[in-house]
Amino acid sequence: MWTAVQQKSPSSYFSVKIRERLSEAASISVAAEACANAGQVDKAVRVAMSFEQLAYEANGLLEAATLLTRLSKSQKDVVE
């Protein structure tokens, strides 16, 4: 269920959720780089693999935000 704030500004809600996923993904990439630099390549790959799910989620959120924007614009065109 969406809160009143989320209903007023779904693009803001999606922006926050996308930023959260990408911020976590950035942290993971830093950790993977540190492992690789320490010569632990296998561990770096295992750590980096968790990046994929976050990128997938961020992309899905972006697609949802884009769809809502398009629908909103097309609805405004119909009303006018």
N, C-alpha and C positions, 0 to 999 in steps of 0.2 A: 504494500500500500504506500502510495506517495504522500508526503507531507504537503501542506499548503504551499510552502516555499518551493518545493520541487515541482509542483503543478504550475506555478507561475513562471518558473524559469528552468525548464528541463535541460536546456543547453548548459546552464551553469552546473547542474547536477552531473551531467555527463562529463563536463570538463574536470570536475573534481575527481570523479572516479577514474578517468583516463590518467590524470596526473598521478594519482595514487599508484596505479599499476606501473606506470613508466618510472616513477621514483624508485619503487621496489626493484624493478628490472635493472635500473642503473646501479643500485647497490649490489645486486648479484653480479653484474658485469665487472665491477671493481673487485669483488671477492675472487671471481674467476681469474682475473688478470693477476692478482696477487699470488694465487696458487701457481699459475703458469710461470711467473717470474721467479718463484721459489723452486722451480724445477718439478713441481707436482702436476704434470700435464694431465694425467688421468683424473685427478681430483678436479682440476680446472674444467675439464669437459663435463664431469658430472654436475658441478655447480652451475655451469653455463646452461645446461639442459633445462633447468627450472625457469630460465628466462623465456623459453618458448611459450609456455602457458600464459604468462603475463602479457606478452606481446599479442597473443591471440585474443585475450580478453580485451585489451586496450583497442585493438582493431574492431572487435565486435561492438564495443561502446561507441567508437567513432562512427561506424556505419549506422547505428541506431540514431545517433544525434543528427547525422546527415539526413536520414530518412524523415525524422520528425520535422526538420527544417524545411525540407521539400514539401511535405504534406501541409505544413502551416502556410507556406507561401501559396500553394495551389488552392487552399481553402480561402485565403484572403482574396485571390483572383476571382473565385466563384462568387463571393459575397459582393464584391465591387461591381 
